[in-house]
Amino acid sequence: MEKNLQYIDMIRRDKEMADVLMDIVKDRVEERVATERNMQQQETTLNHIKDLMRNLSFTVEQAMDALNIPREQRDIYSALVKQGA
């Protein structure tokens, strides 16, 4: 562990090495951020569907129509609603 800390400290002090390290991990970090953002959007949309169903007595299809959910995503949201039911 201490040996790794020494390497990390050495990389931090060397601008070129730090830039190379950032290039190496950049794609993985961006992918993780995008995945998390998509999961948060999906959770928000799912909550909106459930709210419409609960508050306005909409069916899942009516709720997805009201929210303009694309057809190709509807099976996913229908399954998620059923899981939570």
Backbone as a ProteinNet text record, in pm:
[ID]
protein_1_A
[PRIMARY]
MEKNLQYIDMIRRDKEMADVLMDIVKDRVEERVATERNMQQQETTLNHIKDLMRNLSFTVEQAMDALNIPREQRDIYSALVKQGA
[TERTIARY]
82.7	0	87.4	187	275.4	347.8	385.3	453.2	362	233.2	137.6	123.4	121.5	111.2	231.8	348	468.4	455.4	403.8	383.9	282	174.9	71.9	128.1	204.8	265.4	362.2	438.8	533.4	456.6	346.7	267.1	207.2	158.2	98.8	198.5	323.2	423.9	472.6	453.1	497.8	378	372.3	256.7	228	330.5	309.4	252.2	304.6	254.4	109.9	81.1	-54.7	-151.9	-109.7	-193.9	-218.9	-116.1	-130.8	-227.5	-211.3	-301.3	-445.6	-465	-599.7	-657.9	-578.2	-625.7	-666.9	-593	-622.9	-756.3	-779.3	-899.9	-1018.7	-995.1	-1100.5	-1222.4	-1200.8	-1312.3	-1393.7	-1325.3	-1396.1	-1476.6	-1421.4	-1493.2	-1614.4	-1596.2	-1708.4	-1818	-1778.8	-1876.9	-1954.4	-1884.5	-1950.2	-2046.7	-2007	-2093.3	-2217.1	-2199.2	-2312.9	-2409	-2355.9	-2439.4	-2519.7	-2455.1	-2524	-2631.6	-2600.9	-2698.3	-2820.6	-2796.5	-2906.5	-2992.3	-2928.7	-3003.5	-3089.4	-3035.9	-3112.2	-3230.4	-3209.1	-3317.6	-3426.3	-3385.2	-3480.6	-3562.3	-3497.7	-3567.9	-3665.7	-3626	-3715.5	-3836.9	-3813.2	-3923.8	-4016.9	-3960.5	-4041.8	-4128.5	-4071.9	-4149.3	-4261.4	-4237.1	-4341.2	-4455.3	-4419.3	-4521.1	-4607	-4541.4	-4614.6	-4702.6	-4653.6	-4733.6	-4860.1	-4847	-4964.9	-5062.6	-5010.3	-5097.1	-5171.2	-5100.5	-5159.7	-5252.8	-5208.6	-5284.1	-5397.9	-5381.1	-5483	-5549.9	-5515.5	-5570.1	-5543.7	-5428	-5387.6	-5339.8	-5356.6	-5289.1	-5143.1	-5060.3	-4919.3	-4905	-4986	-4980.5	-5022.9	-5129.2	-5173.6	-5066.6	-5003.4	-4897.5	-4780.3	-4742.9	-4631.5	-4669.8	-4796.9	-4843.8	-4832.1	-4877.7	-4874.9	-4731.6	-4636.6	-4496.1	-4417.6	-4486.6	-4421.5	-4301.8	-4318.2	-4212.4	-4203.2	-4084.2	-4069.4	-4112.3	-4169.5	-4219.2	-4111.8	-3989.6	-3883.3	-3842.5	-3885.7	-3853.1	-3969.6	-4084.5	-4205.3	-4203.4	-4147.3	-4140.8	-4057.4	-3950.8	-3864	-3941.6	-4010.9	-4084.2	-4203.4	-4270.5	-4381.8	-4332.2	-4217.5	-4160.3	-4120	-4062.8	-4022	-4142.2	-4250.5	-4372.4	-4426.6	-4427.3	-4478.8	-4393.2	-4262.5	-4172.1	-4205	-4238.4	-4267.2	-4407.8	-4495.9	-4636.2	-4656.4
-119.2	0	125.9	125.8	242	264.6	155.5	166.4	234.3	198.3	261.2	409.8	447.2	588.3	666.1	604	669.5	694.5	594.3	612	721.4	722	824.2	962.2	975.2	1104.3	1147.4	1052.8	1083.3	1128.9	1062.2	1098.4	1237.1	1266.8	1398.8	1511	1488.3	1592.8	1607	1504.7	1508.2	1537.2	1658.5	1702.6	1610.4	1569.7	1482.2	1347.9	1291.5	1163.3	1178.2	1288.6	1313.4	1323.8	1390.1	1401.6	1265.2	1181.8	1047.2	966.2	974.4	902.8	949.2	1078.8	1132.1	1079.9	1072.7	1018.4	872.1	798.4	656.4	638.6	716.6	696.4	781	877.1	969.9	898.5	804.9	734	655.5	592.5	514.6	606.1	720	814.9	870	908.7	961.5	856.7	731.8	623.5	604.1	608.8	592.4	706.9	828.8	946	935.4	895.7	881.5	773.3	662.4	553.9	601.7	670.9	722.7	823.4	909.5	1009.1	940.1	837.6	762.7	693.3	638	571.8	672.2	790.2	893.7	940.7	956.1	996.2	889.6	765	655.4	652.9	673.1	675.5	792.4	907.5	1024.1	997.5	942.8	912	808.7	707.7	605.6	667.6	757.9	826	910.3	973.3	1052.9	962.8	849	753.5	709.7	673.3	628	738.6	862.1	975.4	992.9	986.8	999.7	884.9	767.7	652.7	668.2	711.7	726.5	847.8	961.4	1086	1105.1	1053.4	1073.6	943.4	835.3	702.4	662.4	701.9	663	518.4	451.1	323.1	355	252.2	275	327.7	277.3	324.5	471.1	509.1	648.6	740.6	697.3	778	795.7	688.4	698	782.6	775.8	864.3	1010.1	1039.6	1177	1231.3	1142.3	1182.8	1169	1127.7	1108.4	1014.5	904.8	804.2	735.1	728	661.6	514.7	465.2	326.5	224.6	249.6	151.6	142.9	238	235.3	187.9	171.6	142.9	7.5	-93.1	-224.3	-218.2	-141.5	-126.9	-63.8	47.2	116.3	35	-35.1	-120.7	-226.7	-286.9	-389.6	-329.6	-210.3	-146.3	-111.4	-66.6	-36	-163.4	-272.4	-399.7	-451.7	-429.7	-472	-399.9	-272.9	-192.4	-207	-271.1	-285.3	-386
0	0	0	84	91.9	-40.2	-106.9	-235.3	-337.7	-338.8	-429.8	-399.6	-274	-236.7	-287.9	-283.9	-335.6	-485.9	-558.8	-703	-731.4	-657.4	-676.9	-649.4	-542.9	-509.8	-620.2	-672.3	-780.4	-905	-937.2	-1054.9	-1037.4	-917.5	-893.2	-918.2	-883	-897.6	-1041.5	-1122.6	-1261.2	-1350.6	-1406.5	-1485.9	-1602.8	-1675.7	-1791.4	-1748.7	-1642.2	-1594.6	-1544.7	-1479.2	-1431.2	-1548.8	-1654.6	-1774.1	-1837	-1842	-1897.9	-1811.8	-1682.2	-1591.4	-1609.8	-1622.6	-1644	-1774.9	-1879.4	-2007	-1991.6	-1910.4	-1889.7	-1817.9	-1713.9	-1631.9	-1677.6	-1764.8	-1807.5	-1864.5	-1955.2	-2016.9	-1914.4	-1821.7	-1718.4	-1627.5	-1592.9	-1506.8	-1580.6	-1706.1	-1784.8	-1801.4	-1822.7	-1836	-1706.2	-1595.3	-1464.4	-1438	-1469.9	-1451.8	-1539.7	-1664.3	-1756	-1708	-1660.3	-1608.2	-1488.6	-1397.6	-1278.9	-1317.8	-1412.1	-1458	-1519.8	-1600.6	-1662.2	-1556.8	-1456.2	-1349.2	-1272.9	-1247.8	-1178.8	-1264	-1394.4	-1483.5	-1487.9	-1491.6	-1495.1	-1365.8	-1253.3	-1124.2	-1117.9	-1166.8	-1169	-1256.7	-1376.3	-1466.5	-1404.7	-1341.9	-1275.9	-1166.5	-1089.2	-984.4	-1044.7	-1157.1	-1222.8	-1271.9	-1327	-1371.8	-1253.1	-1144.6	-1025.2	-968.4	-969.9	-921.1	-1003.9	-1136.1	-1222.8	-1199.5	-1179.9	-1154.6	-1021.2	-920.6	-787.8	-779.7	-827.7	-809.4	-908.6	-1028.7	-1132.4	-1176	-1108.5	-1140.6	-1285.7	-1335.6	-1470.3	-1469.5	-1582.5	-1601.2	-1631.9	-1629.3	-1661.1	-1803.7	-1895.8	-2035.1	-2045.2	-1975	-1978.3	-1920.5	-1813.5	-1751.5	-1847.5	-1914.6	-2009.4	-2130.6	-2171.8	-2279.5	-2236.7	-2115.3	-2065.2	-2056.5	-2026.2	-2012.6	-2143.3	-2250.3	-2380.5	-2374.3	-2302.1	-2293.1	-2429.8	-2488.6	-2618.7	-2611.7	-2718.5	-2724.9	-2687.5	-2731.3	-2705.6	-2558.3	-2475.8	-2333.6	-2246.3	-2304.4	-2226.1	-2157.1	-2220.6	-2156.4	-2028.2	-2032.9	-1915.4	-1800.3	-1829.2	-1723.2	-1674.1	-1763.4	-1721.2	-1623.1	-1655.3	-1567.3	-1432.7	-1434.1	-1309	-1222.3	-1284.4	-1208.9	-1145.7	-1221.8	-1169.3	-1054.4	-1061.3	-952.9	-823.6	-836.2	-717.6	-666.2	-743.2	-703.2	-593.7
[MASK]
+++++++++++++++++++++++++++++++++++++++++++++++++++++++++++++++++++++++++++++++++++++

